[in-house]
Structures are given as C-alpha cells and as structure tokens.
Amino acid sequence: MGAIFQSLGRTILAGFVILVLIIIVTGGAGVRAGDQVWWAFVMRWLHVMSGVMWIGLLWYFNFVQIPSMPKIPDEQKPAIGKVIAPAALFWFRWAALATLVTGVIVGGKYLGSALTFGQGYVTIGIGMWLGIIMAFNVWFIIWPNQKKALGIVQVDADAKAKAARVAMITSRINTMLSIPMLFCMVGQKYNIL
C-alpha cells in the first residue's frame, strides 16, 4: 500500500481505479459509456477537476506562498523561486486553460446565450466571463510577469520588482474574481441571478 503513495503517478492511477470500481459496483447510474449523457458528464467532471486544480493553486499562491515569502530567510528563497513556484505555475496556467476549454465544451449548446446573458443564462454567463477574464490574466499578465520575477527571463532588478508586483496584484484580482465566479458556477443550477 505504501508504494502507491510514494509516487504521485501511482496515487493518481489508484484514484482512477477506485473511480472505475465505484462505477462498476453502482452500475454507473444506468448511463452507458459512450452515449451523449456519458460524454456530457465526463466533460463536466473534467471541467470541475481542472477548475479545482486552477483555483486551488490560485488560492495556494495567495493564502500560503505570497504571505509566507517575507518569513522565509533569503538563503532559502531560491528553493521557492527556482523549484516550487515554476512547477506550481506550470500546473496553474495549464489548469486555467483546461478549465476554459472544458467549460466551452460543457457549455457548447448554450454558450452563445450564456455569453450574451440570454434569459435563464445570466448567472452562468457572468461566471463564464469572469473565468475568461481570469484565464486571460493567467496567460497574458501573470505568467509573463512571473517569468521576469523568477528570473526565467532576465531583466534588471527594477523590472524584476515591477513584474513581481504586477503578477501579485493580478493574482489578487483573480482571487477576488474567483469568489463571484464560483458563486455563479454553482448558482446556475438554481438560476440565482
């Protein structure tokens, strides 16, 4: 059993094995793999999974890493800036893209109505626009500035400090937007707005 938890890959694989066993034992709620309902569900599940990773990392940066950095001795900061932050940012930006793409797939048939706030789609429309803005921020503001702040792209000290501040402020904007975005994503089922 311990070998499963010594490897992230084996841990993830074990999670999928448990999922398959649950589907087999419960009979999959009468849904047949491959039919339209099954694929709609799978896309929604992938949307939620990638969204959990994206927002989880966003909140990690804002609730843990950024507030902790001033408390870390200078000689230990390279471990964060050269190892942990680049890896977290890799998963962060790709999870943002995966969330956006799977969201478009999930919302395919009502995407136009949602993005234009058609009747019955205001809540999800607002959520979608917030998610689009947040994904834009990740790829076109946060990531380019983080590359400078982390030294992946070489710039002078002033540009590095400015880039770190822009990335942090934009990350905080995304954290702020994540609150109403998550409300809208959950609220659509109840047509809250």
C-alpha positions in Angstrom: 0.0 0.0 0.0 2.8 2.4 0.9 4.2 2.1 -2.7 1.1 3.7 -4.0 1.7 6.8 -2.0 5.4 7.1 -2.8 4.6 8.1 -6.4 2.2 10.8 -7.5 1.5 8.9 -10.7 0.6 5.7 -8.8 -1.6 7.7 -6.4 -3.5 9.3 -9.3 -3.8 5.9 -11.0 -5.2 4.4 -7.8 -7.7 7.2 -7.7 -8.9 6.3 -11.2 -9.0 2.6 -10.2 -11.2 3.4 -7.3 -13.4 5.5 -9.5 -13.8 2.7 -12.0 -14.7 0.3 -9.2 -17.3 2.7 -7.9 -18.8 3.0 -11.4 -18.9 -0.8 -11.8 -20.3 -1.5 -8.3 -23.0 1.1 -8.6 -23.9 0.2 -12.2 -22.9 3.7 -13.4 -26.4 5.1 -12.6 -27.8 3.5 -15.8 -25.6 5.6 -18.1 -23.8 3.8 -20.8 -20.2 4.7 -21.5 -20.1 6.4 -24.9 -23.5 7.8 -25.1 -24.2 11.6 -25.2 -25.1 11.8 -21.5 -21.9 10.0 -20.5 -19.7 12.3 -22.5 -21.5 15.4 -21.2 -20.9 14.1 -17.7 -17.2 13.3 -18.4 -16.6 16.9 -19.8 -18.3 18.4 -16.8 -16.2 16.2 -14.5 -13.0 17.2 -16.3 -14.1 20.9 -16.1 -14.6 20.6 -12.3 -11.3 18.7 -11.9 -9.2 21.2 -13.8 -11.1 24.1 -12.1 -10.3 22.7 -8.7 -6.6 22.5 -9.6 -6.6 26.0 -11.0 -8.4 27.7 -8.2 -6.6 25.6 -5.6 -3.3 26.8 -6.9 -4.5 30.4 -7.2 -5.6 30.2 -3.5 -2.3 28.4 -2.6 -0.3 31.3 -4.1 -2.5 34.0 -2.3 -3.2 32.3 1.0 0.1 30.5 1.5 3.1 31.4 -0.7 2.8 35.1 -1.0 2.2 35.8 2.7 4.9 33.3 3.7 7.7 34.7 1.5 8.7 37.6 3.8 9.1 35.0 6.7 11.5 32.8 4.7 15.2 33.5 5.1 16.8 34.9 2.0 19.1 31.9 1.6 16.1 29.6 1.4 14.1 31.7 -1.1 15.8 30.3 -4.2 14.1 26.9 -3.4 10.8 28.6 -3.8 11.7 30.8 -6.8 13.7 28.2 -8.8 11.8 25.0 -7.9 8.4 25.3 -6.3 7.0 28.4 -8.0 7.9 27.4 -11.6 6.3 23.9 -11.1 3.2 25.4 -9.4 2.9 28.0 -12.2 3.1 25.3 -14.9 0.2 23.4 -13.4 -1.6 26.7 -12.6 -1.6 28.0 -16.2 -2.4 24.7 -17.9 -5.2 24.1 -15.4 -6.6 27.5 -16.3 -6.6 26.6 -20.0 -8.1 23.2 -19.4 -10.8 24.7 -17.3 -11.6 27.2 -20.0 -11.6 24.6 -22.8 -13.7 22.1 -20.9 -16.1 24.9 -19.9 -16.6 25.9 -23.5 -17.3 22.2 -24.4 -19.7 21.8 -21.4 -21.5 25.0 -22.3 -21.4 24.3 -26.1 -25.1 24.3 -26.8 -25.9 27.3 -24.7 -22.6 29.2 -25.0 -24.0 32.0 -27.1 -26.9 32.6 -24.8 -24.7 32.5 -21.7 -22.0 34.8 -23.1 -24.7 37.3 -24.1 -26.7 36.9 -20.9 -29.8 35.4 -22.5 -32.8 34.7 -20.4 -32.1 32.0 -17.9 -28.3 32.2 -18.6 -27.3 35.4 -16.7 -25.7 33.5 -13.8 -23.6 31.2 -15.9 -22.9 34.0 -18.3 -21.4 36.1 -15.6 -19.4 33.1 -14.3 -18.1 32.4 -17.8 -17.0 36.0 -18.4 -15.2 36.0 -15.0 -13.5 32.7 -15.9 -12.4 34.1 -19.3 -11.0 37.3 -17.7 -9.2 35.2 -15.1 -7.7 32.8 -17.7 -6.6 35.8 -19.8 -4.9 37.2 -16.7 -3.1 33.9 -16.1 -1.7 33.6 -19.5 -1.1 37.2 -20.6 -0.3 39.1 -17.4 0.6 36.8 -14.5 2.8 34.3 -16.4 4.8 36.8 -18.5 5.5 38.8 -15.3 6.3 35.8 -13.2 8.9 34.7 -15.8 10.6 38.0 -15.1 10.1 37.9 -11.4 11.5 34.4 -11.1 14.5 35.1 -13.4 13.3 32.7 -16.2 13.5 35.8 -18.4 16.5 38.0 -17.5 15.6 41.7 -16.7 17.2 44.3 -14.4 16.3 44.5 -10.7 13.8 47.3 -11.2 11.9 45.5 -13.9 12.0 42.3 -11.8 10.5 44.0 -8.8 7.8 45.7 -11.0 7.0 42.4 -12.7 6.6 40.7 -9.3 4.2 43.4 -8.1 2.1 43.2 -11.3 1.9 39.4 -11.1 0.9 39.6 -7.4 -1.7 42.3 -8.0 -3.2 40.4 -10.9 -3.2 37.2 -8.9 -5.1 39.1 -6.2 -7.5 40.3 -8.8 -8.1 36.7 -9.9 -8.6 35.7 -6.2 -11.2 38.4 -5.8 -12.9 37.4 -9.1 -12.8 33.7 -8.1 -15.4 34.3 -5.3 -18.2 35.6 -7.6 -17.1 33.2 -10.4 -17.6 30.2 -8.1 -20.9 31.5 -6.9 -22.1 31.9 -10.4 -20.9 28.4 -11.4 -22.8 26.8 -8.6 -25.7 29.2 -8.7 -26.6 28.5 -12.3 -28.4 25.3 -11.3 -30.7 27.4 -9.1 -30.9 30.3 -11.6 -29.8 32.6 -8.7 -29.4 35.8 -10.8 
